Amino acid sequence: MGPMNLKDFYTQRIKRGLVRRLNNLKIASVAREVARKEPQPNGAPVIFFKASTGIDDLSWNSGFHLLTSWAFRLQGIPVVYFACNSGHEPLCARNQSR
């Protein structure tokens, strides 16, 4: 296959954007379903910390993070979420001197 022309480039870019938006809608739908079906939380919470700053795509790590936290919530285990904001918080791993 030869080099991609400009039309193909923009077509692929549009397709990727649409797929990303459709996936985000599916994820949001499942999140709402989890919120509706989770029982009243009981016990000590499990903390989930997301150090990644990727905001556009759902990485494998982020996907497992979501699935695991949803599984805990559906079992009635309280979940607390923390996220890194581009390494600007004092406790963010990316802001630490190494």
N, C-alpha and C positions, 0 to 999 in steps of 0.2 A: 504494500500500500504506500502510495506516494505522500508527499507533504500535504498537510491539511490546508485547504484554502480558507479564506476569510469567512465565507458563508458557512462552511462546516464548523469552523471555530465558534461562531456565534450560535449556531444551532445547538451544538453540544453544551455550550454555556447555559442556554435557556433551558435545555432538558435537565441539566444538573440542578438548576435552581428550582424547577418544578418538582423534581423528585425529592429534593430537600424539604420543600414546603409540605408536600404530601406526607412524608415521613414524620415531620413535626406535628402535623394534624393527627396522625395515628397515635403518636406518643402522648399528645395532650388528651386524646380520647381515653386511652388506657389509664392515664393519671387520674382523670375524673372518675373512671370506674373504680379504681382502687380507693379513692377518697370516699365514694359512696358505700363501698362494701366493707371497709375496714371496721373492725369492732372498736369499742372504747379502749384506748391504750391503758395498759396496766404494767407496773413495774418500772425498773430502771431503764432509761433510754439508751439506745445504741446511737453513737455519733458517727455520722458519715461526713468526711472531709474531702472535698474535691479540690486538689491543688492545681489541676489543669486549668488553663485560661482559655482553651478552645471554646468559642461560642457559636460557631457556625454549624459544625458537623457533630454527630454523635459518634465518638470513638468507641472502640471495643470496651475500653476501661469505663467510659461514661455509661455505656449500655449495661454492663454488669453492675455498676454502682446503682443505677436505677432499679434494675430487676431485683437485686438483693434487698434494697431498702423497701421496695414494694412488698416483697415476700414477708419481711419482718412486720410491716404495718398490717398486712392481711392476717397475721397471727396475733395481733393485738399488742405487739411489742412497740413501745414508743420510739420514734426515730427523730433525731435532731440533725439538721443539715447545716454544714459550714462550707463556704467556698472561698477560694483565693480570688482577690480582685487585682489581677495583673502584678502580684508581688508587692503591693503597696502597704499591706497591713504588717505590723511588727511581727506577728506570729506566722506569717506566710513563709513557707520553705524557700521560696525564690528570693526572699529579702534577707536571708541569713548570710553572714560572712562565712566563707568556707576555708 
